[in-house]
Amino acid sequence: MRTEFHAQLDRLTAELGEMCGIAATTAADATASVVDGDTAAAGRVRSQLRHLDALEQQVERRAFALLARHAPVAHDLRLVMTAFGIAANADRMGALAINIAGIGTRARTGIAVPARTLGLFADMGRHAVELAERAQRAVVAGDMAEAVRVQEGDAAMNDLNRELLGTVLNDRWPDGVAAATDVALLGRFYERFADHAVDIARKVMFQVSGSTPRAGQIPL
């Protein structure tokens, strides 16, 4: 019975890692839709989100079954309980990628945002992919060091978003209100994507250590 339990627990962890990996792919494709005007990449994001939705439901079913049949305790219980939140975080990352791609495919001239911001969005996209991939490694291996790196990488995303907002709010911004709104929204979507990666990292820290990253908060 215990062998079956641990096999199911390993499968749960693998599914969560797969979700983080898909989230990384959605970030790459969504960024391609914005920076390159790649409509095919935007279509892939929609397909990947459907896969994420299905995996989230599968994770929830498996986690509920583990709780009902095996009554895990201590570290194993933390793994199962945090699985719900990790799956939700990864699914929301995919949903944010859909939002990013949606702005990318709104363009009528092939490029969604002013050329002056494309370099920043390319950088934000690379950071988003890296954060999701680090979150994946942290989840699969229970790697505290990778979880810490996710939190450190989030600071870089915040810096990029501040730079982006500084560009939009500059008195010399020449591209109008509609473009400024799109740019600000895109920056916010990337920032929220990174925030969900950080939430995943915090949950991994709780799994491994049994203590919460912030006093009084249980990252479920």
Secondary structure, DSSP 8 states (H G I E B T S, - for coil): -HHHHHHHHHHHHHHHHHHHHHHHHHHHHHHHHHHS--HHHHHHHHHHHHHHHHHHHHHHHHHHHHHHHH---HHHHHHHHHHHHHHHHHHHHHHHHHHHHHHHTT-SSS-SS-HHHHHHHHHHHHHHHHHHHHHHHHHHHT-HHHHHHHHHHHHHHHHHHHHHHHHHTSTT--SHHHHHHHHHHHHHHHHHHHHHHHHHHHHHHHHHHSS-SSTT----
